[in-house]
């Protein structure tokens, strides 16, 4: 089972909004089909429950979202108040990242999840990449249909000899691009694995991780079964989750066999 934390949003019409806890279908489906694992949600999970809940799952995937990580977590003020934020998600996921690394739980981050891992481990973000001198506009065409939004947008350069290069079948690949924020300062505990043409970090690995601990700025969940590179990422994540499941079940069996 793979835990996918929920987004917190207000939805409604006629001027009446109610709080909703949401998960995008494409993320759950990629875990189900690509990683061959069961996606699960703990909609009202609290920080104090993280260790307990991690004992029930085999991995964690931090998804993308319309919302951004609040810049207060990297000592900045909000640059664009019109952009959505999700303080409740920040509270949970920034602590969840640290717990996964500490406990050796397989961890994948996508888009916002990629940014969450960087911030949780001490990094910082560009809030508006397109306004940074020398950087490209990495945002998707908002009015285009999904197939166009998620189409390959630019190449990435991949670190030679890395597992990312193995998954991609080489040191260059085409990826989609649907983000406004990006890494300004990479956390000390992360190793970059891929870069956009403007030098923006597009993928990284958590140094010294005992299991799968990778994140991507692009969206490999989008029909991952149709793109060999994306499929390989989810297959590797699934293998790590099954390994953890085997160890977790062995530990449970051992605990039950102890006297008293």
BELJO-V815189 format. One record per pair of residues at least 24 apart in sequence whose C-alpha atoms are under 10 Angstrom apart, sorted by sequence separation. I is the first residue (numbers start at 1). J is the second residue. D is the distance in Angstrom with one decimal. If there is no record, write none. Layout:
i->I j->J d->D
i->I j->J d->D
This chain:
i->4 j->28 d->7.8
i->93 j->117 d->8.4
i->94 j->118 d->9.3
i->96 j->120 d->8.8
i->97 j->121 d->8.1
i->151 j->175 d->7.7
i->152 j->176 d->4.2
i->153 j->177 d->6.0
i->190 j->214 d->9.4
i->212 j->236 d->7.7
i->213 j->237 d->8.7
i->3 j->28 d->9.6
i->69 j->94 d->9.5
i->94 j->119 d->7.5
i->95 j->120 d->7.2
i->150 j->175 d->8.6
i->151 j->176 d->5.5
i->152 j->177 d->7.3
i->153 j->178 d->9.2
i->177 j->202 d->9.8
i->212 j->237 d->6.3
i->2 j->28 d->9.1
i->90 j->116 d->7.7
i->94 j->120 d->4.8
i->95 j->121 d->9.7
i->150 j->176 d->5.4
i->151 j->177 d->8.2
i->211 j->237 d->9.2
i->212 j->238 d->9.4
i->4 j->31 d->9.4
i->89 j->116 d->9.9
i->93 j->120 d->8.2
i->94 j->121 d->8.3
i->149 j->176 d->7.7
i->150 j->177 d->7.1
i->151 j->178 d->9.9
i->175 j->202 d->9.6
i->212 j->239 d->9.0
i->213 j->240 d->9.6
i->3 j->31 d->9.8
i->148 j->176 d->9.5
i->149 j->177 d->8.0
i->150 j->178 d->7.5
i->165 j->193 d->8.5
i->212 j->240 d->6.1
i->2 j->31 d->7.5
i->90 j->119 d->10.0
i->149 j->178 d->7.3
i->164 j->193 d->6.9
i->165 j->194 d->9.0
i->211 j->240 d->6.6
i->212 j->241 d->8.4
i->1 j->31 d->9.2
i->2 j->32 d->9.1
i->31 j->61 d->8.5
i->90 j->120 d->9.3
i->163 j->193 d->8.8
i->164 j->194 d->8.0
i->211 j->241 d->9.0
i->1 j->32 d->9.4
i->62 j->93 d->7.7
i->162 j->193 d->7.2
i->161 j->193 d->9.9
i->162 j->194 d->9.7
i->211 j->243 d->9.2
i->2 j->35 d->9.4
i->28 j->61 d->9.5
i->159 j->192 d->8.0
i->160 j->193 d->8.6
i->211 j->244 d->8.7
i->2 j->36 d->10.0
i->6 j->40 d->9.9
i->27 j->61 d->8.6
i->62 j->96 d->9.5
i->158 j->192 d->9.0
i->159 j->193 d->5.1
i->160 j->194 d->9.6
i->183 j->217 d->9.1
i->1 j->36 d->9.4
i->2 j->37 d->6.6
i->3 j->38 d->8.7
i->4 j->39 d->6.7
i->5 j->40 d->8.5
i->6 j->41 d->6.8
i->8 j->43 d->9.2
i->27 j->62 d->9.2
i->28 j->63 d->9.4
i->62 j->97 d->8.9
i->158 j->193 d->5.7
i->159 j->194 d->6.0
i->182 j->217 d->7.8
i->1 j->37 d->5.6
i->2 j->38 d->6.0
i->3 j->39 d->6.1
i->4 j->40 d->6.2
i->5 j->41 d->6.1
i->6 j->42 d->7.7
i->7 j->43 d->8.8
i->27 j->63 d->6.8
i->60 j->96 d->8.8
i->61 j->97 d->9.9
i->140 j->176 d->8.6
i->141 j->177 d->9.8
i->142 j->178 d->9.2
i->157 j->193 d->8.4
i->158 j->194 d->4.3
i->159 j->195 d->8.6
i->181 j->217 d->9.5
i->1 j->38 d->4.6
i->2 j->39 d->4.9
i->3 j->40 d->5.0
i->4 j->41 d->5.6
i->5 j->42 d->6.9
i->6 j->43 d->6.0
i->26 j->63 d->9.8
i->27 j->64 d->8.5
i->60 j->97 d->8.9
i->139 j->176 d->9.8
i->140 j->177 d->6.2
i->141 j->178 d->8.4
i->156 j->193 d->9.8
i->157 j->194 d->5.4
i->158 j->195 d->6.7
i->1 j->39 d->5.8
i->2 j->40 d->5.8
i->3 j->41 d->5.7
i->4 j->42 d->8.0
i->5 j->43 d->7.1
i->6 j->44 d->8.5
i->138 j->176 d->9.1
i->139 j->177 d->6.3
i->140 j->178 d->4.6
i->156 j->194 d->6.1
i->157 j->195 d->5.2
i->158 j->196 d->9.2
i->179 j->217 d->7.7
i->1 j->40 d->6.5
i->2 j->41 d->8.4
i->3 j->42 d->7.5
i->4 j->43 d->9.3
i->5 j->44 d->9.3
i->6 j->45 d->9.2
i->24 j->63 d->8.3
i->138 j->177 d->5.6
i->139 j->178 d->4.7
i->140 j->179 d->7.1
i->155 j->194 d->9.9
i->156 j->195 d->5.3
i->157 j->196 d->6.5
i->164 j->203 d->8.5
i->178 j->217 d->8.5
i->179 j->218 d->7.9
i->1 j->41 d->9.8
i->5 j->45 d->8.4
i->23 j->63 d->8.4
i->24 j->64 d->8.7
i->60 j->100 d->7.8
i->137 j->177 d->9.2
i->138 j->178 d->6.2
i->139 j->179 d->4.9
i->140 j->180 d->8.7
i->155 j->195 d->8.6
i->156 j->196 d->4.7
i->157 j->197 d->7.5
i->164 j->204 d->9.0
i->177 j->217 d->7.8
i->178 j->218 d->6.9
i->179 j->219 d->9.7
i->23 j->64 d->9.6
i->24 j->65 d->8.4
i->59 j->100 d->8.4
i->137 j->178 d->9.6
i->138 j->179 d->5.7
i->139 j->180 d->5.5
i->155 j->196 d->6.5
i->156 j->197 d->6.6
i->164 j->205 d->9.3
i->176 j->217 d->9.2
i->177 j->218 d->5.5
i->178 j->219 d->7.8
i->23 j->65 d->9.0
i->46 j->88 d->9.4
i->50 j->92 d->8.3
i->54 j->96 d->9.0
i->137 j->179 d->8.7
i->138 j->180 d->6.2
i->139 j->181 d->8.9
i->154 j->196 d->7.3
i->155 j->197 d->6.9
i->156 j->198 d->9.7
i->157 j->199 d->9.2
i->163 j->205 d->9.7
i->175 j->217 d->9.5
i->176 j->218 d->5.8
i->177 j->219 d->7.4
i->22 j->65 d->9.8
i->46 j->89 d->9.9
i->49 j->92 d->9.8
i->50 j->93 d->9.6
i->68 j->111 d->9.8
i->69 j->112 d->7.3
i->73 j->116 d->9.7
i->137 j->180 d->7.7
i->138 j->181 d->8.5
i->154 j->197 d->7.7
i->156 j->199 d->9.3
i->162 j->205 d->9.8
i->175 j->218 d->6.5
i->176 j->219 d->6.5
i->44 j->88 d->9.8
i->45 j->89 d->9.9
i->47 j->91 d->7.4
i->48 j->92 d->9.3
i->68 j->112 d->6.7
i->69 j->113 d->9.2
i->74 j->118 d->10.0
i->138 j->182 d->8.9
i->156 j->200 d->9.5
i->157 j->201 d->9.7
i->158 j->202 d->9.1
i->159 j->203 d->9.8
i->175 j->219 d->7.9
i->176 j->220 d->8.3
i->46 j->91 d->8.5
i->47 j->92 d->5.5
i->50 j->95 d->8.2
i->51 j->96 d->8.7
i->54 j->99 d->8.5
i->59 j->104 d->9.4
i->60 j->105 d->7.3
i->61 j->106 d->8.4
i->62 j->107 d->7.8
i->63 j->108 d->8.4
i->64 j->109 d->8.1
i->65 j->110 d->9.2
i->67 j->112 d->7.8
i->68 j->113 d->9.8
i->74 j->119 d->6.7
i->156 j->201 d->9.2
i->157 j->202 d->9.0
i->158 j->203 d->8.6
i->159 j->204 d->9.9
i->175 j->220 d->8.1
i->46 j->92 d->6.5
i->47 j->93 d->8.5
i->50 j->96 d->6.6
i->54 j->100 d->7.9
i->59 j->105 d->5.6
i->60 j->106 d->6.2
i->61 j->107 d->5.8
i->62 j->108 d->6.2
i->63 j->109 d->6.3
i->64 j->110 d->5.5
i->65 j->111 d->7.7
i->66 j->112 d->8.5
i->69 j->115 d->7.4
i->70 j->116 d->9.8
i->73 j->119 d->6.9
i->74 j->120 d->9.1
i->156 j->202 d->7.5
i->176 j->222 d->9.2
i->45 j->92 d->7.6
i->46 j->93 d->9.9
i->47 j->94 d->9.4
i->48 j->95 d->9.6
i->49 j->96 d->10.0
i->58 j->105 d->6.9
i->59 j->106 d->4.6
i->60 j->107 d->5.0
i->61 j->108 d->4.7
i->62 j->109 d->4.7
i->63 j->110 d->5.2
i->64 j->111 d->4.8
i->65 j->112 d->6.1
i->68 j->115 d->8.7
i->69 j->116 d->6.8
i->73 j->120 d->8.2
i->79 j->126 d->9.8
i->80 j->127 d->8.2
i->156 j->203 d->9.4
i->44 j->92 d->9.9
i->47 j->95 d->6.8
i->51 j->99 d->7.2
i->55 j->103 d->9.7
i->57 j->105 d->8.7
i->58 j->106 d->7.1
i->59 j->107 d->6.0
i->60 j->108 d->6.5
i->61 j->109 d->5.8
i->62 j->110 d->6.2
i->63 j->111 d->6.8
i->64 j->112 d->4.5
i->65 j->113 d->8.4
i->68 j->116 d->9.1
i->71 j->119 d->9.3
i->74 j->122 d->7.6
i->76 j->124 d->9.1
i->79 j->127 d->6.8
i->80 j->128 d->8.5
i->46 j->95 d->9.9
i->47 j->96 d->7.6
i->50 j->99 d->7.5
i->51 j->100 d->9.0
i->54 j->103 d->8.8
i->57 j->106 d->9.8
i->58 j->107 d->9.5
i->59 j->108 d->8.2
i->60 j->109 d->8.5
i->61 j->110 d->7.7
i->62 j->111 d->8.5
i->63 j->112 d->6.3
i->64 j->113 d->5.8
i->70 j->119 d->9.9
i->73 j->122 d->8.9
i->74 j->123 d->7.1
i->75 j->124 d->8.4
i->76 j->125 d->9.4
i->78 j->127 d->8.2
i->79 j->128 d->7.9
i->130 j->179 d->9.8
i->131 j->180 d->9.8
i->3 j->53 d->8.8
i->46 j->96 d->9.9
i->50 j->100 d->9.3
i->55 j->105 d->9.3
i->62 j->112 d->7.4
i->63 j->113 d->5.2
i->64 j->114 d->8.2
i->69 j->119 d->8.3
i->73 j->123 d->9.3
i->74 j->124 d->5.3
i->77 j->127 d->9.8
i->129 j->179 d->8.6
i->130 j->180 d->7.2
i->164 j->214 d->9.1
i->3 j->54 d->8.2
i->54 j->105 d->7.7
i->62 j->113 d->4.4
i->63 j->114 d->8.3
i->64 j->115 d->9.3
i->73 j->124 d->8.3
i->74 j->125 d->7.4
i->76 j->127 d->9.3
i->128 j->179 d->9.2
i->129 j->180 d->5.9
i->130 j->181 d->8.6
i->2 j->54 d->9.5
i->51 j->103 d->8.7
i->61 j->113 d->7.7
i->62 j->114 d->7.5
i->64 j->116 d->9.8
i->73 j->125 d->9.7
i->128 j->180 d->5.6
i->129 j->181 d->5.6
i->130 j->182 d->9.6
i->132 j->184 d->9.8
i->3 j->56 d->9.2
i->61 j->114 d->9.9
i->62 j->115 d->9.6
i->63 j->116 d->9.7
i->71 j->124 d->8.4
i->127 j->180 d->6.9
i->128 j->181 d->5.4
i->129 j->182 d->6.1
i->2 j->56 d->9.4
i->3 j->57 d->6.6
i->62 j->116 d->8.1
i->71 j->125 d->7.8
i->126 j->180 d->8.4
i->127 j->181 d->4.7
i->128 j->182 d->7.7
i->129 j->183 d->8.7
i->175 j->229 d->9.6
i->1 j->56 d->8.0
i->2 j->57 d->5.9
i->3 j->58 d->8.0
i->4 j->59 d->8.9
i->5 j->60 d->8.3
i->62 j->117 d->8.7
i->71 j->126 d->9.2
i->126 j->181 d->5.4
i->127 j->182 d->6.9
i->129 j->184 d->8.8
i->174 j->229 d->9.5
i->175 j->230 d->9.4
i->1 j->57 d->5.1
i->2 j->58 d->5.8
i->3 j->59 d->6.3
i->4 j->60 d->6.1
i->5 j->61 d->7.7
i->6 j->62 d->9.1
i->7 j->63 d->9.1
i->69 j->125 d->8.9
i->71 j->127 d->7.7
i->125 j->181 d->6.5
i->126 j->182 d->5.2
i->127 j->183 d->8.8
i->173 j->229 d->8.2
i->1 j->58 d->5.3
i->2 j->59 d->4.7
i->3 j->60 d->4.7
i->4 j->61 d->5.3
i->5 j->62 d->6.6
i->6 j->63 d->8.7
i->7 j->64 d->9.4
i->8 j->65 d->10.0
i->9 j->66 d->9.8
i->70 j->127 d->9.5
i->125 j->182 d->5.4
i->126 j->183 d->5.9
i->127 j->184 d->8.8
i->1 j->59 d->6.7
i->2 j->60 d->5.2
i->3 j->61 d->6.3
i->4 j->62 d->6.1
i->5 j->63 d->7.7
i->7 j->65 d->7.2
i->9 j->67 d->9.1
i->69 j->127 d->9.1
i->124 j->182 d->8.7
i->125 j->183 d->4.5
i->126 j->184 d->5.1
i->138 j->196 d->9.6
i->1 j->60 d->8.6
i->2 j->61 d->6.8
i->3 j->62 d->8.4
i->4 j->63 d->7.0
i->6 j->65 d->9.6
i->7 j->66 d->9.0
i->8 j->67 d->9.2
i->68 j->127 d->8.5
i->124 j->183 d->6.3
i->125 j->184 d->4.5
i->126 j->185 d->8.5
i->168 j->227 d->9.7
i->169 j->228 d->8.9
i->170 j->229 d->9.8
i->7 j->67 d->8.3
i->123 j->183 d->7.7
i->124 j->184 d->5.5
i->125 j->185 d->6.5
i->136 j->196 d->9.2
i->168 j->228 d->7.5
i->169 j->229 d->7.4
i->123 j->184 d->7.7
i->124 j->185 d->4.9
i->125 j->186 d->8.4
i->135 j->196 d->9.6
i->136 j->197 d->8.5
i->137 j->198 d->9.8
i->167 j->228 d->8.0
i->168 j->229 d->4.6
i->123 j->185 d->5.2
i->124 j->186 d->6.7
i->135 j->197 d->9.0
i->136 j->198 d->6.4
i->138 j->200 d->9.8
i->167 j->229 d->5.5
i->168 j->230 d->8.0
i->122 j->185 d->8.7
i->123 j->186 d->5.0
i->124 j->187 d->7.5
i->135 j->198 d->5.5
i->136 j->199 d->9.5
i->166 j->229 d->8.9
i->167 j->230 d->7.9
i->168 j->231 d->9.6
i->169 j->232 d->9.7
i->118 j->182 d->10.0
i->119 j->183 d->9.1
i->122 j->186 d->7.9
i->123 j->187 d->4.0
i->134 j->198 d->6.8
i->135 j->199 d->7.9
i->136 j->200 d->9.0
i->165 j->229 d->9.2
i->167 j->231 d->8.4
i->168 j->232 d->7.7
i->118 j->183 d->7.7
i->121 j->186 d->9.0
i->122 j->187 d->5.0
i->123 j->188 d->7.4
i->134 j->199 d->9.0
i->135 j->200 d->7.6
i->153 j->218 d->9.9
i->164 j->229 d->8.9
i->167 j->232 d->5.3
i->168 j->233 d->8.7
i->111 j->177 d->9.2
i->115 j->181 d->8.1
i->118 j->184 d->9.8
i->119 j->185 d->9.1
i->121 j->187 d->5.7
i->122 j->188 d->7.2
i->123 j->189 d->9.1
i->152 j->218 d->9.7
i->166 j->232 d->8.8
i->167 j->233 d->6.4
i->111 j->178 d->8.1
i->112 j->179 d->8.4
i->115 j->182 d->7.1
i->118 j->185 d->8.4
i->119 j->186 d->8.5
i->120 j->187 d->8.5
i->121 j->188 d->7.6
i->122 j->189 d->8.3
i->123 j->190 d->9.1
i->166 j->233 d->9.8
i->167 j->234 d->9.8
i->111 j->179 d->7.0
i->114 j->182 d->9.2
i->115 j->183 d->7.1
i->118 j->186 d->6.4
i->119 j->187 d->7.2
i->121 j->189 d->6.7
i->122 j->190 d->9.8
i->150 j->218 d->9.3
i->164 j->232 d->9.3
i->167 j->235 d->9.6
i->111 j->180 d->9.8
i->112 j->181 d->8.6
i->114 j->183 d->9.2
i->117 j->186 d->10.0
i->118 j->187 d->5.6
i->121 j->190 d->8.2
i->150 j->219 d->7.7
i->164 j->233 d->8.1
i->167 j->236 d->8.7
i->111 j->181 d->9.0
i->112 j->182 d->9.2
i->117 j->187 d->8.7
i->118 j->188 d->9.1
i->150 j->220 d->9.5
i->163 j->233 d->9.5
i->111 j->182 d->8.8
i->115 j->186 d->9.7
i->118 j->189 d->8.7
i->129 j->200 d->9.1
i->151 j->222 d->9.3
i->118 j->190 d->7.6
i->150 j->222 d->7.1
i->117 j->190 d->9.1
i->150 j->223 d->9.5
i->163 j->236 d->9.9
i->9 j->84 d->9.2
i->147 j->222 d->9.4
i->9 j->85 d->9.2
i->146 j->222 d->9.7
i->8 j->85 d->9.2
i->9 j->86 d->7.7
i->8 j->86 d->6.3
i->7 j->86 d->7.3
i->8 j->87 d->8.5
i->9 j->88 d->9.9
i->7 j->87 d->9.9
i->8 j->88 d->6.9
i->138 j->218 d->9.8
i->7 j->88 d->8.3
i->8 j->89 d->6.8
i->6 j->88 d->9.6
i->7 j->89 d->6.3
i->6 j->89 d->7.2
i->7 j->90 d->9.7
i->27 j->110 d->9.3
i->5 j->89 d->7.6
i->121 j->206 d->9.4
i->6 j->92 d->9.8
i->118 j->204 d->9.1
i->5 j->92 d->8.2
i->6 j->93 d->9.7
i->117 j->204 d->9.8
i->5 j->93 d->7.4
i->114 j->202 d->8.8
i->118 j->206 d->9.4
i->4 j->93 d->10.0
i->114 j->203 d->7.9
i->117 j->206 d->8.9
i->114 j->204 d->8.4
i->5 j->96 d->9.5
i->111 j->202 d->9.2
i->111 j->203 d->9.7
i->110 j->203 d->9.3
i->109 j->203 d->9.4
i->109 j->204 d->9.6
i->117 j->213 d->9.8
i->83 j->180 d->9.9
i->108 j->205 d->9.7
i->117 j->214 d->9.4
i->118 j->215 d->9.3
i->117 j->215 d->8.0
i->107 j->206 d->9.4
i->116 j->215 d->9.8
i->114 j->214 d->8.4
i->115 j->215 d->8.6
i->114 j->215 d->5.1
i->115 j->216 d->8.9
i->107 j->209 d->9.7
i->113 j->215 d->7.4
i->114 j->216 d->5.7
i->115 j->217 d->7.6
i->106 j->209 d->9.0
i->112 j->215 d->9.8
i->113 j->216 d->8.3
i->114 j->217 d->5.8
i->2 j->106 d->9.1
i->3 j->107 d->9.7
i->4 j->108 d->10.0
i->105 j->209 d->9.2
i->106 j->210 d->8.5
i->107 j->211 d->8.1
i->108 j->212 d->7.4
i->109 j->213 d->8.3
i->110 j->214 d->9.0
i->111 j->215 d->8.0
i->112 j->216 d->9.3
i->113 j->217 d->8.3
i->114 j->218 d->9.0
i->2 j->107 d->9.4
i->101 j->206 d->8.0
i->104 j->209 d->6.9
i->105 j->210 d->8.2
i->106 j->211 d->5.6
i->107 j->212 d->6.0
i->108 j->213 d->5.9
i->109 j->214 d->6.6
i->110 j->215 d->5.8
i->111 j->216 d->6.3
i->112 j->217 d->7.7
i->101 j->207 d->9.7
i->103 j->209 d->9.7
i->104 j->210 d->5.5
i->105 j->211 d->6.9
i->106 j->212 d->4.8
i->107 j->213 d->4.7
i->108 j->214 d->5.3
i->109 j->215 d->4.2
i->110 j->216 d->5.2
i->111 j->217 d->4.3
i->112 j->218 d->9.6
i->101 j->208 d->9.3
i->102 j->209 d->8.7
i->103 j->210 d->8.8
i->104 j->211 d->6.1
i->105 j->212 d->7.8
i->106 j->213 d->5.9
i->107 j->214 d->6.6
i->108 j->215 d->5.4
i->109 j->216 d->6.2
i->110 j->217 d->5.9
i->111 j->218 d->5.8
i->5 j->113 d->10.0
i->101 j->209 d->6.6
i->102 j->210 d->9.2
i->103 j->211 d->9.9
i->104 j->212 d->8.5
i->105 j->213 d->8.3
i->106 j->214 d->8.8
i->107 j->215 d->8.1
i->108 j->216 d->8.2
i->109 j->217 d->8.1
i->110 j->218 d->6.7
i->111 j->219 d->6.6
i->100 j->209 d->9.6
i->101 j->210 d->8.1
i->104 j->213 d->8.8
i->109 j->218 d->9.9
i->110 j->219 d->6.2
i->111 j->220 d->9.5
i->101 j->211 d->8.8
i->109 j->219 d->9.7
i->110 j->220 d->7.7
i->68 j->179 d->9.6
i->74 j->185 d->9.9
i->100 j->211 d->9.8
i->101 j->212 d->9.7
i->110 j->221 d->8.2
i->66 j->178 d->10.0
i->68 j->180 d->8.9
i->69 j->181 d->9.0
i->101 j->213 d->7.8
i->66 j->179 d->9.2
i->68 j->181 d->7.7
i->100 j->213 d->8.8
i->64 j->178 d->9.5
i->65 j->179 d->9.7
i->64 j->179 d->9.2
i->97 j->213 d->9.8
i->108 j->233 d->9.4
i->108 j->234 d->9.1
i->108 j->237 d->7.4
i->107 j->237 d->8.0
i->106 j->237 d->7.2
i->106 j->238 d->9.0
i->106 j->239 d->9.6
i->107 j->240 d->9.2
i->106 j->240 d->6.3
i->107 j->241 d->9.1
i->105 j->240 d->8.8
i->106 j->241 d->6.2
i->105 j->241 d->8.1
i->106 j->242 d->9.7
i->106 j->243 d->9.5
i->106 j->244 d->7.8
i->105 j->244 d->7.4
i->104 j->244 d->8.8
i->59 j->211 d->10.0
i->61 j->213 d->9.9
i->59 j->212 d->9.1
i->60 j->213 d->9.7
i->62 j->215 d->9.0
i->64 j->217 d->9.0
i->59 j->213 d->9.9
i->61 j->215 d->9.4
i->64 j->218 d->9.2
i->64 j->219 d->7.9
i->63 j->219 d->9.1
i->64 j->221 d->9.8
i->63 j->221 d->9.2
i->61 j->237 d->9.4
i->60 j->237 d->9.7
i->59 j->237 d->8.3
i->59 j->238 d->8.6
i->58 j->238 d->9.2
i->59 j->240 d->8.0
i->60 j->241 d->8.9
i->58 j->240 d->8.3
i->59 j->241 d->5.4
i->58 j->241 d->4.9
i->59 j->242 d->8.9
i->57 j->241 d->8.6
i->58 j->242 d->6.9
i->58 j->243 d->8.3
i->59 j->244 d->7.8
i->58 j->244 d->5.6
i->59 j->245 d->8.8
i->34 j->221 d->8.3
i->57 j->244 d->8.7
i->58 j->245 d->5.3
i->57 j->245 d->7.6
i->58 j->246 d->9.0
i->34 j->223 d->8.9
i->35 j->224 d->9.8
i->56 j->245 d->9.3
i->58 j->247 d->9.6
i->30 j->220 d->8.7
i->31 j->221 d->8.1
i->33 j->223 d->9.5
i->34 j->224 d->6.5
i->55 j->245 d->9.9
i->58 j->248 d->8.0
i->30 j->221 d->5.3
i->33 j->224 d->8.6
i->34 j->225 d->6.4
i->57 j->248 d->8.9
i->27 j->219 d->9.4
i->29 j->221 d->8.2
i->30 j->222 d->7.5
i->33 j->225 d->7.7
i->56 j->248 d->8.7
i->26 j->219 d->9.9
i->27 j->220 d->9.4
i->28 j->221 d->8.8
i->29 j->222 d->9.3
i->30 j->223 d->7.2
i->31 j->224 d->9.6
i->55 j->248 d->7.9
i->27 j->221 d->5.9
i->29 j->223 d->8.7
i->30 j->224 d->6.5
i->26 j->221 d->6.4
i->27 j->222 d->7.9
i->29 j->224 d->9.3
i->30 j->225 d->8.1
i->26 j->222 d->6.4
i->27 j->223 d->9.6
i->34 j->230 d->8.7
i->35 j->231 d->8.4
i->26 j->223 d->7.6
i->27 j->224 d->9.9
i->34 j->231 d->6.1
i->35 j->232 d->9.2
i->37 j->234 d->9.9
i->26 j->224 d->9.3
i->33 j->231 d->9.4
i->34 j->232 d->8.4
i->35 j->233 d->8.5
i->36 j->234 d->8.5
i->37 j->235 d->10.0
i->34 j->233 d->8.5
i->35 j->234 d->4.8
i->36 j->235 d->7.8
i->30 j->230 d->9.7
i->34 j->234 d->5.2
i->35 j->235 d->5.0
i->37 j->237 d->9.5
i->30 j->231 d->8.9
i->33 j->234 d->8.8
i->34 j->235 d->6.0
i->35 j->236 d->7.5
i->36 j->237 d->9.4
i->37 j->238 d->6.5
i->32 j->234 d->9.8
i->33 j->235 d->9.3
i->34 j->236 d->9.4
i->35 j->237 d->6.2
i->36 j->238 d->6.2
i->37 j->239 d->9.5
i->31 j->234 d->7.2
i->34 j->237 d->8.9
i->35 j->238 d->4.1
i->36 j->239 d->8.9
i->30 j->234 d->7.5
i->31 j->235 d->9.3
i->34 j->238 d->7.6
i->35 j->239 d->7.5
i->37 j->241 d->7.9
i->33 j->238 d->9.8
i->35 j->240 d->9.4
i->36 j->241 d->9.5
i->37 j->242 d->8.3
i->31 j->237 d->8.9
i->32 j->238 d->9.4
i->35 j->241 d->8.5
i->36 j->242 d->9.3
i->31 j->238 d->7.9
i->35 j->242 d->9.4
i->2 j->238 d->9.2
i->1 j->238 d->9.7
i->2 j->241 d->7.7
i->1 j->241 d->7.8
i->1 j->242 d->8.9
i->1 j->245 d->8.3
